[in-house]
Amino acid sequence: MDFDFQHPQQIVPDPPPRSRRKLWLGAVAIAVGILLLMTGPDLYRLMNPPPPPPPPAVAEIRQKVVEGSILPGETLTTLFNRFLPAQDVYGLVEKVRPHFKPKDLCAGQPFQVCVTGDQFDRFEYDINRDEQLIIARDGSGYSVRRVAIPFEIRTERVRGVISSSLFETVNSIGEEDSLALLIADIFAYDIDFILDIREGDSFQVLVEKRYREGKPAGYGRLLAAEFTNQGQTYQAIRFRDGSRPEAWYAPDGQSRRQQFLRAPLEFSRISSGYTMRRFHPIAQTWRAHPAIDYAAPTGTPIRSVGDGTVIAKATSGGNGNYVKIRHNNGYETMYLHMSRHGKIRQGGRVAQGQVIGYVGSTGLATGPHLCYRMTRNGAPINPNKVRSIAAEPISKANLPSFRAQTASVLAQLAGRTTQVAGGSERPATPRTN
């Protein structure tokens, strides 16, 4: 008889508590032994596992600013071709036209282009000293604006004493040539800056100085000025009389603008003064010379000293190319030996300061110069002795506000205030090398 026989399962009893402790202590001892056998670096790596690797780097898109100046012969098209796809250039140039004529792009003017990656973002171009053209990416297209250049304006007092010429003195106190031109324009009716300037003459002005991104950026307006020439002091205050344009006035409200400028050239030197007898170097005879000769380089612009009508634009043997202008009150002026005439016509009107020709040596002349003559009622007179009629003075309605402004700016000009119109007072002193 077969039997299905199975051995009973063998039951192993749990070790007593003391045996379990022995097993645990043994495992700990083994682990400690392993640690003791490990070197210092191995132990450090075990206790300080390396950090997980960083994620893959994403390529950084950089912004680049390109600064430069317009090159001779460069156009907006050739300029934009450097930064834009060809298919975008034509449309952008056409979009600029209502704001700025592309033909007026001027060589030497600064520009700035901002590019992000390979994408054009922004273009800035200085149209002149006051305005700039801004083109910026706007979504899928471009925006075009013509805006005023943002300047920081500081008003300062600048002073100087003439040692040689106005230009050299202005430079010696750390200022720019353009300040000398501004000063000369103000007092052009009172002082011939070519003939009348003497060593020891002095000036001081209250002038707005422009700063762009913290750097000097030229001059703004002159607010007041003073010039002492050969012991006589002239003062001028800038003022707007109602709806009239801003103009220069003396402290009593009389206009600084007069019928005639003191000189037909701005800055050059005198080769001979006014005299009724002068030895003519070509004709080799003594002749009356009721005129003033201004020596200047060929091509120097000649300006009309006053408003008037051109009664002669011609050429003659001795006078060379010349212009004759009739003014009010019987005055006439002549300008001789021109290299060429200006853009004027005989019988046409000219304005004071308008260019009527250019210095030359045509006719009886030993070198380039302007012979300037004046007559009244047909008789020759010395232009430097003429005291012409002043323009209209300050209106009675605005005289009180002019006097208040005059008192304020003259106090600043004299240094009787500690602060000057939003800026700091800075007496100019000569530079030392």
Secondary structure, DSSP 4 states (H G I P E B T S, - for coil): ------PPPPPPPPPPHHHHHHHHHHHHHHHHHHHHHS-HHHHHHHHSPPPPPPPPPPPP--EEEEEEEPPTT--HHHHHTTTS-HHHHHHHHHHHTTT--GGG--TT-EEEEEEETTEEEEEEEE-SSSEEEEEEEETTEEEEEEEE---EEEEEEEEEE-SS-HHHHHHHTT--HHHHHHHHHHTTTT--TTTT--TT-EEEEEEEEEEETTEEEEEEEEEEEEEEETTEEEEEEEE--TTSPPEEE-TTS-BS-BSS-S-SSSS-EEEE--EEEEEETTTTEEEEE-EEEEE--TT-EEE-SSSEEEEEEEEETTTEEEEEEE-GGGEEEEEEEEEEE-S--TT-EE-TT-EEEEEB--SS-SSSEEEEEEEETTEEE-GGG--PPB-----GGGHHHHHHHHHHHHHHHTT-SSSBTTB----------
